[in-house]
Amino acid sequence: MPLQALRTVAKPQNGVGAFILQCKRIDLHYCDWAGSSKGMNDFLRTTLPAFAKQNPSIELSVSPRPGRHPVIKGLYINGRQKAICVRNMESGEILRKVELLKAASGERLRRERRPVKSANESVRGVWDPFHGHKYRI
Amino acid sequence: MRATRPLEQALRLTGSRPTAGPTPTYICLSCRARAAPPSSHRQLHTTVPRAADVPLYQRLKESLFGTKESVAAAKSREEKQAQRFTDLAERPRTSTDADDNEVARPLETKTDKHGRRYEIADIVDPAARSDYVQATTWQGLETVGSVEWVKKRADTGDVYAGFAPPDRSARLRGAQWEMLLRHVVVEAVVLRKAGRSAEQICWPREGSDSWSLTRGALLEYSSVGGLVATFSEAGAEKRLRNAIPKKLPEVQATQTPEDSGDQLREAIALAPPERPGNATPAWMAMPLQDPGLKLAIIKRILQITGRRLPDPVISKSPTLAHLYHALLAKPKPKRLAQTPQLKRLNINIPNATVHAGRQTPIHKDKEVGRWKVIENELINRGLPVTGSRYQGARIGVY
């Protein structure tokens, strides 16, 4: 009988049984008049319907912001939000930014110094002087 | 430390030079240049030397005392001025009428280059005239610069009378647009036949039955004869011609919405049923090469319906049919939220919402039902509900 490794029973997952998208809502603001919203207006007319259909779990809110540059804001289930100014961007560029907001976790961007990060606490525990080997003089 | 440095430097400079010590062998270029006699200094000029037309002394003299010509001109001017003053002073101020009574002579009037007439004021020399009395108050004297003076002189200019209805443009069906266009074109053709300007169809008219007359006309277009209007009723053409005024009234009243509404109702009454497809009647093939005719038709339609056509559309419409299709076309939505794409997005896709106006934090509170609580608490505390610009903001706030 060949040697078999132990099978992992539980895998670390986003939700317990399913993946939960961290981005819950995206606000899209545009201006009817300003030239910097040209690409945004084009995106809203042409690309947004397909994106909305593909991502039914994300609430999309489109509203004008007169006299301002176009902005997309992502709201996350951790309560944080991320905003990206998309002035003078074309429709394709804006779609990439929207995908970026969708894929983001909502956490602040941090530099990871260690290659492995675990949410579990250490199996070794915190050192305590009253436990373990006792030295006797 | 920094403040003491200049002082130290100054004391060092005033002090006697050390006699002892080695003599410096190297002297910098700047010091060498200063030490050299002035005759050996190199002159550096960036401008090319050029012989002056007039010597400097001459130029200075002319700038201070003037040239011969300018002196002579000034002298002549002064003499002429003095002569003019003398003439004006010697002019008799009164004349005698038929009954030998002395009557004040009117002031001399002149006309300037723009055709405006002006009076030349009398010059009175108090020393020469014994009847001159100096004014002690300014009552009755001409004042310059007061508010009344400015108002009196203010040019009100031409009073503009608008010809387009102030309300929004009417939305008509294809057959109604065709009917309206037909009315306007029949009038324009009749006027052109009579040798009158097509613009006269836009002039204000009162109480005419021109709509019933134009409705009965038959329009026929041929490339040789152009557009011809034939009236079934005898004398209808003449009545229509007479109904259109020949003279533009001096004072024009601005058109009211009621006037244009009544005109439109009469014009599109008894409109025929819709034509299938995009077919247009034959008379619409009439070319609009004459810009006067084209603008008259567009202006008349604007007067009746309030529908404006963009300039590029007007200039790119070679025939009446093009104009008809432009009128028939739905106007482009001014706001993105009103475009069909976003309207479809709002209706068809459940996770997308399109708002027509700006969304404020109050809207977000309202979405979750929090706003009524906030509003009640603000009112209970006597605080402004929606900022300091809110109308009732200052009521009850001390």
Interface residues (C-beta under 8 A of the other chain):
Chain A: D27 Y30 D32 N41 L44 R45 T46 L48 P49 A52 K53 N55 P56 S57 I58 E59 L60 S61 V62 S63 P64 R65 P66
Chain B: K334 R335 L336 A337 T339 Q341 L342 R344 L345 N348 I349 P350 N351 A352 T353 V354 H355 A356 G357 R358 Q359
